[in-house]
Amino acid sequence: MIQIKTLEEIEIMRESALIVSKTLGILAKEVKPGVTTLQLDKMAEEYIRSEGAIPGFLGLYDFPNTLCMSPNAQVVHGFPTDVPLVEGDIISIDCGALKNGFYGDHAYTFEVGEVAPETKKLLEVTKQSLYEGIKELKAGNRVGDVGFAIQNYAEKHGYGVVRELVGHGLGRKMHEDPEMPNYGKRGRGKKFVNGMVVAIEPMINMGTHQINQLKDGWTILTRDGKPSAHFEHDVAIVNGKPELLSTFQYIYDALGIVSDEEDAFRAN
């Protein structure tokens, strides 16, 4: 059952989402060769708790860490480790926070030093596919409209769209209805209405869309060993249109990136 949020609840959710955004912004300066993902995990937990929030992933479904850290061919749900990052890696950092009874949850795939041009393009296309999906999150449209937009954009660049893992509704629970696949057909699925809040999160592979899961029960890998990228935003439907609750701006400020990609989805 879809849980519709009031405007007041959406503002509470914005606070949780922005704690995650700020956490990713702090980590952006630290993602570099020689750093371990366990070090980043500790930084994230300390910051989230300093904001009066609780790490949203820690203990959720028995997950043992604050962050899902998924380098290179790992798609999502990787564990932080003591293995240092190296030049040319990419690392998907997925983070959640719980404050005042509501969750924030979003992700960004970072470059570690200089990465190969073809890898950089994968990241650019995956992030743009997220915005292509967000454009379709408006009252009267359906879940399939978002999935179709993401899939169409990614596949026309020759990439694989993961099928088994999807975005989701967000609120008092980390995972609520509706499921938000990154593929689909226009006009299919549940209809969007004002007050819905969802996490849209394309997971796009350089090669095949097929995946495997490690015996740890969590880590998802591309079946062909090629890189995968993952970007995620929390989005509410307000006055019939998509409104971002999360932002990548803290990341961009840390990295010196100038971008207007979020302007169309900000609160008026």
Secondary structure, DSSP 8 states (H G I E B T S, - for coil): -B----HHHHHHHHHHHHHHHHHHHHHHTT-STT-BHHHHHHHHHHHHHHTT-EESSTTGGG--SSEEEEETTEEE-----S-B--TT-EEEEEEEEEETTEEEEEEEEEE-SS--HHHHHHHHHHHHHHHHHHHT-STT-BHHHHHHHHHHHHHTTT-EE-SS--EEE-SSSSSEEEEE-S---TT-S-B--TT-EEEE--EEESS-S-EEE-TTSS-EEETT---EEE-BEEEEEETTEEEESS-SHHHHHHHT----TTGGGS--
